[in-house]
Amino acid sequence: MADHPSLANEGIFDNPEKHEDIIYEMKLEAAMIRNNSPYAEVRAVVDNHDDPNIPCSTIRAWVIGLVFSAILGFINQLFSIRQPAITVMANVAQLLAFPFGKLMEKTLPDWGITLFGVRHSLNPGPFSKKEHMLITIMANVAYNIPYTNYIIWSQYLPQYFNQKASAPSSVDAGGYHGSARRTMPVVGAMLTPRSTPVAFLIRS
């Protein structure tokens, strides 16, 4: 706000009652930056509030997400040693998850159980964008080949170390990241070119 062009007009400070429209616009812009993204592209596709009534962590979302995660992880892992490698991106799961979700919305009955005061149903209603985003996040996590994959081949193949037992894991990195979650800065005024199209596709 320090670089706002209206601040160059000294009359605003001397006679604020004569510049009510400009002051209102400045307050509105300050409130928008504080409570929303300063980028119009982000504001167009990402809501700055949450609707808790929209279902998110549903049974069908987890079923679809786990199935696509297993398929993408299996295909990419299987063909990772092929040259050139074949990689199925998470966009495939994002596109196919919507018709599968709508199909389950039309066909599954409203059967469910109540755990800890929360009802979990096979069909809680229309397939929501929150469910779609959850499936997309699961697919994005699962389709990547971990770097430990190359350690396995380096240890197992006879032309390298020829070691038949290996147990590398990439879970440690996720654990370190989770433990540092509280100390990591969270900046809302950011533009992420890779995430914005994903949010736009789910919103549409």
CYANA upper distance limits for C-alpha pairs under 8 A (distance plus 0.5 A):
  1 MET  CA     30 ALA  CA      7.73
  2 ALA  CA      7 LEU  CA      7.98
  3 ASP  CA      7 LEU  CA      7.92
  4 HIS  CA      8 ALA  CA      8.32
  5 PRO  CA      9 ASN  CA      8.37
  6 SER  CA     22 ILE  CA      7.88
  7 LEU  CA     12 ILE  CA      8.03
 10 GLU  CA     14 ASP  CA      7.10
 11 GLY  CA     15 ASN  CA      6.13
 11 GLY  CA     16 PRO  CA      7.86
 12 ILE  CA     16 PRO  CA      5.46
 12 ILE  CA     18 LYS  CA      8.09
 12 ILE  CA     19 HIS  CA      6.50
 12 ILE  CA     23 ILE  CA      8.44
 15 ASN  CA     19 HIS  CA      7.70
 16 PRO  CA     20 GLU  CA      6.98
 16 PRO  CA     23 ILE  CA      8.20
 19 HIS  CA     23 ILE  CA      6.74
 20 GLU  CA     24 TYR  CA      6.50
 21 ASP  CA     25 GLU  CA      6.76
 22 ILE  CA     26 MET  CA      6.72
 23 ILE  CA     27 LYS  CA      6.68
 24 TYR  CA     28 LEU  CA      6.56
 25 GLU  CA     29 GLU  CA      6.59
 26 MET  CA     30 ALA  CA      6.62
 27 LYS  CA     31 ALA  CA      6.62
 28 LEU  CA     32 MET  CA      6.63
 29 GLU  CA     33 ILE  CA      6.71
 30 ALA  CA     34 ARG  CA      6.65
 31 ALA  CA     35 ASN  CA      6.52
 31 ALA  CA     36 ASN  CA      8.40
 32 MET  CA     36 ASN  CA      5.70
 32 MET  CA     37 SER  CA      7.73
 32 MET  CA     38 PRO  CA      7.57
 33 ILE  CA     37 SER  CA      6.34
 33 ILE  CA     38 PRO  CA      5.60
 33 ILE  CA    189 ALA  CA      8.38
 35 ASN  CA     48 ASN  CA      7.62
 36 ASN  CA     43 ARG  CA      7.58
 36 ASN  CA     48 ASN  CA      6.27
 36 ASN  CA    188 GLY  CA      8.33
 36 ASN  CA    189 ALA  CA      8.48
 37 SER  CA     42 VAL  CA      6.91
 37 SER  CA     43 ARG  CA      6.51
 37 SER  CA    188 GLY  CA      7.03
 37 SER  CA    189 ALA  CA      5.83
 37 SER  CA    190 MET  CA      7.88
 38 PRO  CA     42 VAL  CA      8.49
 38 PRO  CA     43 ARG  CA      8.21
 38 PRO  CA    189 ALA  CA      6.71
 39 TYR  CA     43 ARG  CA      6.90
 39 TYR  CA    189 ALA  CA      8.18
 39 TYR  CA    190 MET  CA      8.49
 39 TYR  CA    191 LEU  CA      7.69
 40 ALA  CA     44 ALA  CA      6.56
 41 GLU  CA     45 VAL  CA      7.43
 42 VAL  CA     46 VAL  CA      6.26
 42 VAL  CA    191 LEU  CA      7.58
 42 VAL  CA    196 THR  CA      7.28
 43 ARG  CA     47 ASP  CA      7.23
 43 ARG  CA     48 ASN  CA      8.26
 45 VAL  CA    196 THR  CA      7.89
 45 VAL  CA    199 ALA  CA      6.88
 45 VAL  CA    200 PHE  CA      5.80
 45 VAL  CA    203 ARG  CA      7.18
 46 VAL  CA    199 ALA  CA      7.35
 46 VAL  CA    200 PHE  CA      8.29
 54 ILE  CA    128 SER  CA      7.34
 54 ILE  CA    130 LYS  CA      7.77
 55 PRO  CA    124 PRO  CA      7.80
 55 PRO  CA    128 SER  CA      7.26
 55 PRO  CA    130 LYS  CA      7.38
 55 PRO  CA    131 GLU  CA      7.58
 56 CYS  CA     61 ALA  CA      8.10
 56 CYS  CA    128 SER  CA      7.79
 56 CYS  CA    130 LYS  CA      5.45
 56 CYS  CA    131 GLU  CA      5.29
 56 CYS  CA    134 LEU  CA      7.77
 57 SER  CA     61 ALA  CA      7.03
 57 SER  CA     62 TRP  CA      7.57
 57 SER  CA    131 GLU  CA      7.14
 57 SER  CA    134 LEU  CA      8.04
 58 THR  CA     62 TRP  CA      6.88
 58 THR  CA    120 HIS  CA      7.41
 58 THR  CA    121 SER  CA      7.90
 58 THR  CA    122 LEU  CA      8.12
 58 THR  CA    124 PRO  CA      8.20
 58 THR  CA    131 GLU  CA      7.70
 59 ILE  CA     63 VAL  CA      6.66
 59 ILE  CA    120 HIS  CA      7.68
 59 ILE  CA    121 SER  CA      7.50
 59 ILE  CA    122 LEU  CA      6.44
 60 ARG  CA     64 ILE  CA      6.54
 60 ARG  CA    101 GLY  CA      7.87
 60 ARG  CA    104 MET  CA      7.85
 60 ARG  CA    122 LEU  CA      6.90
 60 ARG  CA    123 ASN  CA      7.97
 61 ALA  CA     65 GLY  CA      6.37
 61 ALA  CA    101 GLY  CA      8.11
 61 ALA  CA    131 GLU  CA      5.94
 61 ALA  CA    132 HIS  CA      7.81
 61 ALA  CA    134 LEU  CA      7.59
 61 ALA  CA    135 ILE  CA      6.74
 62 TRP  CA     66 LEU  CA      6.34
 62 TRP  CA    135 ILE  CA      7.68
 63 VAL  CA     67 VAL  CA      6.63
 64 ILE  CA     68 PHE  CA      6.70
 64 ILE  CA     97 ALA  CA      7.41
 64 ILE  CA    100 PHE  CA      8.13
 64 ILE  CA    101 GLY  CA      8.16
 64 ILE  CA    135 ILE  CA      7.36
 65 GLY  CA     69 SER  CA      6.45
 65 GLY  CA    134 LEU  CA      7.95
 65 GLY  CA    135 ILE  CA      4.95
 65 GLY  CA    136 THR  CA      7.95
 65 GLY  CA    138 MET  CA      6.43
 65 GLY  CA    139 ALA  CA      7.16
 66 LEU  CA     70 ALA  CA      6.53
 66 LEU  CA    138 MET  CA      7.87
 67 VAL  CA     71 ILE  CA      6.71
 68 PHE  CA     72 LEU  CA      6.48
 68 PHE  CA     93 ALA  CA      6.62
 68 PHE  CA    139 ALA  CA      6.90
 69 SER  CA     73 GLY  CA      6.38
 69 SER  CA    138 MET  CA      6.85
 69 SER  CA    139 ALA  CA      5.47
 69 SER  CA    141 VAL  CA      8.45
 69 SER  CA    142 ALA  CA      5.66
 69 SER  CA    143 TYR  CA      7.18
 70 ALA  CA     74 PHE  CA      6.43
 70 ALA  CA    142 ALA  CA      7.89
 71 ILE  CA     75 ILE  CA      6.64
 72 LEU  CA     76 ASN  CA      6.51
 72 LEU  CA     88 VAL  CA      6.86
 72 LEU  CA     89 MET  CA      8.21
 72 LEU  CA     90 ALA  CA      8.17
 72 LEU  CA    139 ALA  CA      7.85
 72 LEU  CA    142 ALA  CA      7.32
 72 LEU  CA    143 TYR  CA      5.63
 73 GLY  CA     77 GLN  CA      6.38
 73 GLY  CA    142 ALA  CA      6.04
 73 GLY  CA    143 TYR  CA      5.41
 73 GLY  CA    144 ASN  CA      7.76
 73 GLY  CA    145 ILE  CA      8.06
 74 PHE  CA     78 LEU  CA      6.42
 75 ILE  CA     79 PHE  CA      6.69
 75 ILE  CA     87 THR  CA      8.01
 75 ILE  CA     88 VAL  CA      7.80
 76 ASN  CA     80 SER  CA      6.21
 76 ASN  CA     86 ILE  CA      7.12
 76 ASN  CA     87 THR  CA      5.77
 76 ASN  CA     88 VAL  CA      6.93
 76 ASN  CA    143 TYR  CA      7.18
 76 ASN  CA    144 ASN  CA      8.15
 76 ASN  CA    145 ILE  CA      7.46
 77 GLN  CA     81 ILE  CA      8.29
 77 GLN  CA    145 ILE  CA      7.00
 79 PHE  CA     85 ALA  CA      6.17
 79 PHE  CA     86 ILE  CA      6.03
 79 PHE  CA     87 THR  CA      7.91
 80 SER  CA     85 ALA  CA      5.68
 80 SER  CA     86 ILE  CA      7.17
 80 SER  CA     87 THR  CA      8.08
 80 SER  CA    145 ILE  CA      8.33
 81 ILE  CA     85 ALA  CA      7.06
 82 ARG  CA     86 ILE  CA      7.82
 88 VAL  CA     92 VAL  CA      7.60
 88 VAL  CA    143 TYR  CA      7.79
 89 MET  CA     93 ALA  CA      8.26
 89 MET  CA    140 ASN  CA      8.45
 89 MET  CA    143 TYR  CA      7.12
 90 ALA  CA     94 GLN  CA      6.84
 90 ALA  CA    136 THR  CA      7.50
 90 ALA  CA    139 ALA  CA      5.86
 90 ALA  CA    140 ASN  CA      5.74
 90 ALA  CA    143 TYR  CA      6.82
 91 ASN  CA     95 LEU  CA      6.65
 91 ASN  CA    136 THR  CA      8.36
 92 VAL  CA     96 LEU  CA      6.67
 93 ALA  CA     97 ALA  CA      6.16
 93 ALA  CA    135 ILE  CA      8.36
 93 ALA  CA    136 THR  CA      7.31
 93 ALA  CA    139 ALA  CA      6.98
 94 GLN  CA     98 PHE  CA      7.59
 94 GLN  CA    132 HIS  CA      7.87
 94 GLN  CA    135 ILE  CA      7.71
 94 GLN  CA    136 THR  CA      5.82
 94 GLN  CA    139 ALA  CA      8.25
 95 LEU  CA     99 PRO  CA      8.44
 96 LEU  CA    100 PHE  CA      7.06
 97 ALA  CA    101 GLY  CA      6.42
 97 ALA  CA    132 HIS  CA      7.41
 97 ALA  CA    135 ILE  CA      7.78
 98 PHE  CA    102 LYS  CA      6.68
 98 PHE  CA    132 HIS  CA      7.25
 99 PRO  CA    103 LEU  CA      6.51
100 PHE  CA    104 MET  CA      6.74
101 GLY  CA    105 GLU  CA      6.62
101 GLY  CA    127 PHE  CA      6.36
101 GLY  CA    132 HIS  CA      8.50
102 LYS  CA    106 LYS  CA      6.81
102 LYS  CA    126 PRO  CA      8.04
102 LYS  CA    127 PHE  CA      6.45
103 LEU  CA    107 THR  CA      6.65
104 MET  CA    108 LEU  CA      5.83
104 MET  CA    123 ASN  CA      7.92
105 GLU  CA    123 ASN  CA      6.56
105 GLU  CA    125 GLY  CA      7.18
105 GLU  CA    126 PRO  CA      6.54
105 GLU  CA    127 PHE  CA      6.67
108 LEU  CA    122 LEU  CA      6.95
108 LEU  CA    123 ASN  CA      6.33
109 PRO  CA    122 LEU  CA      7.08
109 PRO  CA    123 ASN  CA      6.51
110 ASP  CA    121 SER  CA      6.49
110 ASP  CA    122 LEU  CA      6.26
110 ASP  CA    123 ASN  CA      5.38
110 ASP  CA    124 PRO  CA      7.17
111 TRP  CA    121 SER  CA      5.89
111 TRP  CA    122 LEU  CA      6.09
111 TRP  CA    123 ASN  CA      7.56
112 GLY  CA    119 ARG  CA      7.11
112 GLY  CA    120 HIS  CA      5.74
112 GLY  CA    121 SER  CA      4.33
112 GLY  CA    122 LEU  CA      6.44
113 ILE  CA    119 ARG  CA      6.13
113 ILE  CA    120 HIS  CA      5.94
113 ILE  CA    121 SER  CA      7.04
114 THR  CA    118 VAL  CA      5.81
114 THR  CA    119 ARG  CA      4.62
114 THR  CA    120 HIS  CA      6.52
115 LEU  CA    119 ARG  CA      6.83
115 LEU  CA    120 HIS  CA      7.95
120 HIS  CA    124 PRO  CA      8.17
127 PHE  CA    131 GLU  CA      7.36
127 PHE  CA    132 HIS  CA      8.22
128 SER  CA    132 HIS  CA      6.96
129 LYS  CA    133 MET  CA      6.52
129 LYS  CA    202 ILE  CA      6.62
129 LYS  CA    203 ARG  CA      7.25
130 LYS  CA    134 LEU  CA      6.67
131 GLU  CA    135 ILE  CA      6.79
132 HIS  CA    136 THR  CA      6.73
132 HIS  CA    202 ILE  CA      7.37
133 MET  CA    137 ILE  CA      6.62
133 MET  CA    199 ALA  CA      8.44
133 MET  CA    202 ILE  CA      7.49
134 LEU  CA    138 MET  CA      6.78
135 ILE  CA    139 ALA  CA      6.71
136 THR  CA    140 ASN  CA      6.62
137 ILE  CA    141 VAL  CA      6.78
138 MET  CA    142 ALA  CA      6.70
139 ALA  CA    143 TYR  CA      6.43
140 ASN  CA    144 ASN  CA      7.59
145 ILE  CA    149 ASN  CA      7.33
146 PRO  CA    170 SER  CA      7.17
147 TYR  CA    151 ILE  CA      7.83
147 TYR  CA    170 SER  CA      8.12
148 THR  CA    152 ILE  CA      6.99
148 THR  CA    168 PRO  CA      6.52
148 THR  CA    169 SER  CA      6.83
148 THR  CA    170 SER  CA      6.93
149 ASN  CA    153 TRP  CA      7.23
150 TYR  CA    154 SER  CA      6.55
151 ILE  CA    155 GLN  CA      6.59
151 ILE  CA    168 PRO  CA      7.77
152 ILE  CA    156 TYR  CA      6.52
152 ILE  CA    166 SER  CA      6.98
152 ILE  CA    167 ALA  CA      8.34
152 ILE  CA    168 PRO  CA      7.75
153 TRP  CA    157 LEU  CA      6.24
154 SER  CA    160 TYR  CA      6.21
154 SER  CA    161 PHE  CA      6.84
154 SER  CA    162 ASN  CA      8.34
155 GLN  CA    160 TYR  CA      7.00
155 GLN  CA    161 PHE  CA      5.35
155 GLN  CA    162 ASN  CA      6.10
155 GLN  CA    163 GLN  CA      5.51
155 GLN  CA    164 LYS  CA      7.63
155 GLN  CA    165 ALA  CA      8.46
155 GLN  CA    166 SER  CA      7.53
156 TYR  CA    160 TYR  CA      8.02
156 TYR  CA    161 PHE  CA      7.14
156 TYR  CA    162 ASN  CA      5.45
156 TYR  CA    163 GLN  CA      5.53
156 TYR  CA    164 LYS  CA      5.85
156 TYR  CA    165 ALA  CA      8.01
156 TYR  CA    166 SER  CA      8.30
157 LEU  CA    161 PHE  CA      7.23
157 LEU  CA    162 ASN  CA      5.71
157 LEU  CA    163 GLN  CA      8.05
158 PRO  CA    162 ASN  CA      4.67
158 PRO  CA    163 GLN  CA      8.28
170 SER  CA    174 GLY  CA      7.66
171 VAL  CA    175 GLY  CA      6.74
172 ASP  CA    176 TYR  CA      6.68
173 ALA  CA    177 HIS  CA      6.69
174 GLY  CA    178 GLY  CA      6.61
175 GLY  CA    179 SER  CA      6.67
176 TYR  CA    180 ALA  CA      6.82
177 HIS  CA    181 ARG  CA      6.75
180 ALA  CA    184 MET  CA      6.72
191 LEU  CA    196 THR  CA      8.38
192 THR  CA    196 THR  CA      6.60
193 PRO  CA    197 PRO  CA      7.67
194 ARG  CA    198 VAL  CA      7.75
195 SER  CA    199 ALA  CA      6.88
196 THR  CA    200 PHE  CA      6.60
197 PRO  CA    201 LEU  CA      6.59
198 VAL  CA    202 ILE  CA      6.89
199 ALA  CA    203 ARG  CA      6.54
200 PHE  CA    204 SER  CA      6.62
